[in-house]
Amino acid sequence: MKKSIFTIIALALFTISISSCREKTTAEKAGDAVEEGIEEVTDEVDDATKK
């Protein structure tokens, strides 16, 4: 019983470590670029309205 619980925990930790180390997909990279663009535009609008 203890051996099977240990095996399940070890497999779960292994799965989590593999999934967290994957590279970003193209869609995720595009989403990040869009978010950065929105932040830049928002900052520029804020700066322009403060003057």
Number of C-alpha atoms within 10 A of each C-alpha: 6 7 8 9 10 11 12 12 12 11 12 11 11 11 11 10 11 9 9 8 8 8 9 9 9 9 9 11 12 12 12 12 12 12 12 12 12 12 12 12 12 12 11 12 11 11 10 9 7 7 5
